[in-house]
C-alpha cells in the first residue's frame, strides 16, 4: 500500500532506468554466446541512438 501512496505523492519514478535495463537484458538473451562485450555495447548504443532519433 505504501508503494501506491508514494506513486501518487511523488512526480518521478525510475521507469526510464528500468526500461533501459530490460532492453539490455533482452539483447543479452538474444546474443547469448555469440558475441563479445564490445559487440553488445555497440548494439545497445546503436539501439539507444535510433530510439532517441525518433
N, C-alpha and C positions, 0 to 999 in steps of 0.2 A: 504494500500500500504506500510505503514511503517513496518508492520509485515513481509512482504515479503523481504524487504530490510535488515531487521535485521537477518532474517534466512540465507540470503546469506552472510552477513557480518561476523557473529559470528559462531564459530565452535561448540558451545554447545547448548543444548536445555534441556527442562525439561521432555522429553518423558519418561524417566525411572520412574520418580515420578508419572506422570500421569497414566502410566501403572499399577503401584502398587495400586494406588487409585482406578482405575477401577476394578482390581481384587478383592479388598476388598469390593467394592460396590456390585459386583456380588455375592460374598459369603454371604454377609449380606442379600441380596434379597432371595437367596435360603434358608437360615436358619431362615428366619423371624419367630419369635415367638417360636422357637423350643429349643433354647439353651441359655446358659449364655455367658457373655463376655469372660470368661476364655476358653470356648469351641471354640468360634470364633477366639480368639487369637491363640490357639493351631493349629487350622485348617489352618490359614493364615501362621503361621511359618512352618508348615509341607509342605505346597504348595511351599513356597519360597525355602525350603531346597531341594525339588525334582527338581525344575527348575534350581537351581544353580548346582546341581549334573550333570545334562545332559549338 
